[in-house]
C-alpha cells in the first residue's frame, strides 16, 4: 500500500518562549499568546507562573500576538520554525494600556548550515541585507547548525555567512511574499 502525500510529513519543531516585564525583568504569568498560522488558523497559549510557554508546531512561519493585563500588546511577525529544532525566544512587554500592533507583514528565513560531511556548523554569523540596503538582519547559527532570521519583509536579499572576518558563503535570496517560511539550507565547502 502506497502512502499518499498527506502521510509524508516533516517532523514538528517547537517554539519555547519566556515573557518578561520590560522594566523589572519579572516573569509574566498568565499572558495570552495567539499564534497565527499562515493558513489563518490560530493556537491560543497561556504562559505559566514562570512566564514560559511552549508549543510543538509544524515547520513554517507564524505571527505571535502577545497580551497581558496591564501591558501593551506585542506582535512578533515572521517567527520561523524548523523541523526537529527548538526555537527559544525571550520577549519583554512594556507596562501600560492599549495595543501597538502596527507592524509590516513579514516572514522568516532559516535552515541548517552544514560542513561538507553534513555536520552542523555552529556559531557562524548569517547576514541578510536588502539589495537597496533598506533592511538588514543578522543572526548566528546554533549548535546543530540551525539559523533563523525572523521578521523579514519581502525584498531581494544578499545572504552572507561569515566566521570571524572571513565570508564563507554568499548567495541571493528572493522573498516575494510573507505566506511561507523560506527554507535555505547551506553547505560550506571550506571552513
N, C-alpha and C positions, 0 to 999 in steps of 0.2 A: 504494500500500500504506500503510495507516494504522499509526502507531506505537502500541503498547499502553502502558498506564500504566507498565510497567517501563522503557520506553525513555526516558521523560521523567525526568531526574534533575537535581537541583541540583548545581552544582559542589562539589567537596570543599573543605574548609577544612583548615588544618593546625595542629597543636599542636607548638610548639617549646619545649623545657624545658631549663633549666640546674639541675643539682643540686649543692649545696654542703655542706661540713661546717659546721654552725652555729657552732662555736667558732672555727674558723680561716679560714673562707671559702675553703678549698681545694676545687677541683672534685672531685666523687665519680665516679671512673671505675668501670665495672663494676656500677653499681647496676641492679637489675632493676625495671622498671616494668610492672605489669599494668594494662592499660586495659580496664575492664569496660563493655561496651556495654549499652544498656537492654534489648536482647533476650537478654541473658546470654552473648553471645559475648565472647571475650577476645582481646586482642592483647598479645603479650609483646615488650617492647623492652628493650634494654640501653643504658646511657649509654656514650659514647665516652670516651677519655682526658681530654677537657676537661670531663666531667660533663654533656655535652649529649645530647639525643635529639630526634628529630622524627618525626612521623607524619602522613600525609595521612589524614583521616577524613571520613566523610560528616557533614553538618550534624546536630547533635544534642547530647545531654548524656551525659557519661561520668563514671565514678568511676575514680580512679587510686590504685593501691596501689604504694607505692614502698618498696623494701627494699634494704639493702646490708649486707654482713657487718660487724659491729661497730657498727651503728647501730640505733636504734629505728625500726621501720617507721612509715610515714606514710600515711594515707589522705586523699585530697582528693576530696570528694564534689561532684557537680554541676558539672563543668567543661563549659562550653558552647562549641561550635564553630559558627561562622557560615560560610555558603558563601563561598568566594573570599577568606577572611580568614585571616591567620596570627596565632594567639594565642601570645604569648610569656609564659612563666611561669618564675619562679625560686623554687625551694623549697630549704630547708636542713634536713638531717637532724641529729638530736642523737646524739652518740656514746653507746653503751650497748647492752645486750642486752634482748631481749624485743620485744613488739609492743603498740602502743597504737592499736588500730583501732576504738575505740568512737567513733562519730560518728553523729549523726542523719541519716537519708536526706535527700538534698537534690537540687535541680535547678539549672538556670541560666536566667536571663532575659537576653535580648540582642536586638540588632537594629542597624539603622542609623538615625542621626539625620541628616536632610537639610533643606536650606532649601527654599523654595517652588519653586526651579528644579531641585531634585533633586541638588544638590551636597552632599557630605558636610560636616557641621559638626563641627569638631574642638574639643577642649578645653572642652567643657561638662560640668558635673557632673550625674550621674544619682543621685538618692537614692531608695531603696525603703524604706518604713517600714511595718511591720505595723500594722493598724488599732488593735490594743491596745498598740502601742509596744514589744512584747516583742522584736522583731527589727528591725534596721536595717542597710542595706547602702549603700555609696557607691562609685562608680567614675567615671571620666572617659571621654569619647569620644576615639577615636584620630583620626589624620589623615584617614582615609577616612570618619569618622563612626560607625565601629563602636563598640559598647559591649557589655560582657558582665559580668553580676553572677553570680558563682559561689557555690555552697553555700547557695542559698536554700531554706528549708524551707517546706512548704505553709502558706498563710495568705492573707488578703486584704491587698493592699499598696496604699499610696498612692505613686505614682511622680511625682517632680518633677524636671524638667530645669531647671538653673539656670546662668546666666552671671553671674559676679560675685554681686551680691546680688539679682538680678532672676530671678523664676521665669518661664520661657518656656513651659512646658507642665506641666499637672498632669492625671493620669489615674489610674484604678484598674486594678489588675492582679490578677485572681484566680489563685491557684496551688492547684489541687486535689490534685495528686499529683506524684510525682517521676519518673514514667516518661518524660516527653518534655521536650525543650527548649522553653521558652516564647519564641517569636519575637514581638517587639513593636517594630516599626518606627515611627518618629515623624517627622512632617514639621512643621517650625517655620514658621509663617506670618510671624512678626515676630521679628527678631533684635536 
